[in-house]
Amino acid sequence: MRIALIGQAAFGERVFSALREAGEDIVAVSSITGKPERPDPLWAAAHAAGITRFPTAKLKQPDVLDAFAATTPDLGVMAFVTHILPQRVLDLPALGTIQYHPSLLPRHRGIAAMQWAIRMGESKTGLSIFWVDAGIDTGPVLLQREVAVGPDDTVGSLYFDKLFALGVDSLVESVRLVREGKAPRIVQDESRMTYEPPADDANSAIAWSRPAREVYDLIRGSNPSPGAHAMLYATKVRIFDARMSLGETAAAPGTILASESDRIDIALDGGVLHAHRLQREGGKKLPAAEFAAEMGVVVGDGFEDSVVDS
């Protein structure tokens, strides 16, 4: 079976390698190119293997699209794609196109599925391999796998520790099922559908008056990007690595309770946030002690809510 693989970064490269190790015939690869001195991993892997490559950003150009079509793939496989693709790219393979998505569809459609699963305090999520149609993550499901979301998981740990390798294996399994004519097309239950916007500064502002768990979930669901933010000394500050302990405190939420060598303790409504890595606007991500020295942190001072531009 002839496969056109569309993807990028480490995940795309690992899917490429795993499919070839499984004996699949990849006839075309579309990826971002990266920089000459640092090419995208998938782009570089396809080049090393002598497989025809197409810059994903150029697939809308008629000549590039015609050349892509000339590879005559049987199946399209999308592994971490951030571009909006022409419908012809998706419809071109004789058997259709399948895609990886890091949620249990139809829940958490959209580009920020992992962020919102954590932000909403969910204890489980997973991945879906689905048949692509004209909608956003709306096509029939081929395969799903469930994973637990730990109480301290971040977007980074959820992806790299739980969904990355499982996603690679699931795509390889899905391709096998298609090749063997055993791949299901399970229509998504629209009554269970959720769709969330991209995780950005507009929805990553900390409201210190919210319950402790909600604040912590927002921080976890914004790490490593975009970083949940608040104001300290009239400067926007992003909080990344953190832990939380529950229990009442006498101080107002946002108050700095302690500044230790490995953390800054901040009062929450019903707990304490232990912030281990922070970043001031325009600065670098720093361990707590370095950040405290840079900002001149004083115990008893307080973080405030950010003012989000409308």
C-alpha positions, -999 to +999 in steps of 0.1 A: +000+000+000+014+034-011+014+060+017+017+098+016+028+110+050+021+145+061+036+157+094+065+174+111+088+175+140+099+145+162+065+129+161+063+130+123+098+115+120+091+087+144+059+078+126+079+078+093+105+055+108+079+032+124+059+028+092+090+019+072+101-006+099+066-022+096+073-026+059+049+001+046+057+018+013+060+056+019+060+072-016+057+109-006+063+130+025+050+165+031+065+185+060+077+219+071+113+223+059+129+239+089+161+259+085+191+248+063+213+245+094+185+227+113+160+210+091+128+196+104+133+159+116+108+145+092+120+165+063+156+154+070+146+117+074+127+117+041+157+133+023+181+106+038+157+079+026+155+093-009+117+098-007+101+126-027+093+156-004+068+184-006+068+216+016+034+215+033+031+253+030+033+249-008+007+222-013-018+249-023+002+257-053-012+239-084+022+226-097+032+213-063-002+197-058-001+181-092+033+166-084+020+154-051-009+137-069+015+121-093+029+099-065-005+081-066-008+073-029-034+047-017-036+062+018-028+096+034-015+097+069-014+129+089+009+129+119+011+164+136-001+188+109-005+225+117-013+238+082-048+240+067-046+217+037-065+219+004-094+194+003-078+178-028-048+167-007-071+149+017-093+133-010-065+124-034-055+090-018-076+062-032-085+049+003-088+083+020-067+100+047-064+092+084-052+116+111-039+114+147-056+136+173-047+138+210-081+134+225-110+109+227-131+124+199-156+139+198-143+155+230-118+183+226-118+190+190-094+217+179-057+224+181-054+226+219-070+192+229-043+183+256-043+218+271-081+218+277-083+183+290-059+193+318-075+227+323-109+211+328-095+189+355-102+156+336-087+124+349-086+106+316-080+115+279-065+097+251-059+097+213-080+091+183-071+080+147-099+092+125-108+094+088-104+130+077-134+148+062-141+185+055-148+194+091-124+201+120-118+167+137-153+155+127-146+124+106-154+088+116-131+072+142-109+043+132-092+036+165-090+051+201-067+046+230-073+059+266-047+072+290-049+085+326-043+122+333-023+124+366-031+151+391+003+168+384+005+161+347+014+190+324+008+192+287+045+183+283+043+151+305+010+141+290+023+143+255+058+130+258+052+104+286+018+090+275+006+101+241+037+103+219+048+066+217+012+054+219+003+077+190+031+063+168+021+027+175-016+036+170-009+051+135+011+020+125-017-002+137-043+019+119-024+017+086-022-021+090-060-022+096-066-002+064-043-024+044-061-055+056-095-040+049-104-042+086-104-005+095-138+007+110-155+040+104-173+048+137-194+079+133-188+104+161-215+111+186-222+148+182-241+150+215-207+145+233-188+170+212-167+198+226-146+223+207-121+247+224-101+276+210-063+276+208-045+280+242-032+316+242-027+346+264-064+355+262-074+323+281-043+317+301-046+345+327-047+334+364-076+346+384-064+342+420-099+343+434-107+310+417-105+277+438-070+263+442-075+233+419-088+255+391-057+277+393-034+247+394-052+230+365-048+262+344-011+263+351-006+226+343-026+230+311-005+259+300+029+243+306+051+244+285+031+268+263+018+295+265+024+297+302-003+308+327+003+344+335-003+369+363+011+403+373+039+409+399+053+444+405+034+456+374+052+430+352+036+401+335+049+368+349+044+333+335+044+303+359+055+270+345+067+241+366+047+240+399+030+218+424+001+224+447-007+214+483-043+217+496-052+234+529-065+267+541-042+297+545-049+330+562-033+350+535-053+364+505-049+344+473-019+356+453+001+365+484+038+353+484+041+331+515+077+321+511+107+323+488+129+293+491+159+279+471+137+257+450+103+274+450+081+304+456+050+296+477+019+315+467-014+315+486-045+300+468-081+298+478-079+264+495-042+257+491-007+268+483+010+269+449+047+259+449+061+276+418+094+261+407+100+278+373+088+313+363+094+338+336+091+376+335+079+393+303+109+396+280+130+373+302+141+337+303+124+308+321+142+307+355+143+284+385+125+300+415+156+313+433+170+330+402+136+345+394+132+358+429+166+375+428+159+390+394+125+404+404+134+413+440+107+391+454+096+400+490+075+377+511+042+393+519+039+410+485+013+396+461+006+385+426-023+401+409-046+391+380-034+400+345-052+425+325-060+406+292-062+427+261-096+424+244 
